[in-house]
Amino acid sequence: MDEAILELPVLHRWDTPELETEVRDILEAVEAPPVDAEVMLKLQRTLYRGRQFNTDGRGRIVLAARCILESNGNESAFRQPFVSAVMGR
């Protein structure tokens, strides 16, 4: 029975279709490449937490994306752990 529990997916409050769509729109606007699920969840969490604390998480996403994507030689670094390193938390 313990093995069955370990195989259950982890659900997060920020893992919603609405936040995913908003993140995809932001990434499309800055012409970012497609991201994996781990980066997507990180960015969704940024939006979710921003709303919890009455701040705009979109700016953090744009800034992190531009820092990584516009740096010479880092165009392929738009993935974990680089996104977390640039964004913090």
C-alpha angles and dihedrals in degrees: 000000000000090000091055091054092051091055095057113111117250111243120204129193089235094054096095133132090237094056091043091054091048092050091048090051091051093048091047090052092055091042093241120169120250113287131217124246094264093057091043091056091048091053093044089051089053091056093044094050091046090057091047090057097037095249133121111255092183092080091054090053093048092047094049092046093049093045091055102035097043095048114102111255095007100089091112093046096086093117141080130324092022095058091052091047092054095041098040126210 
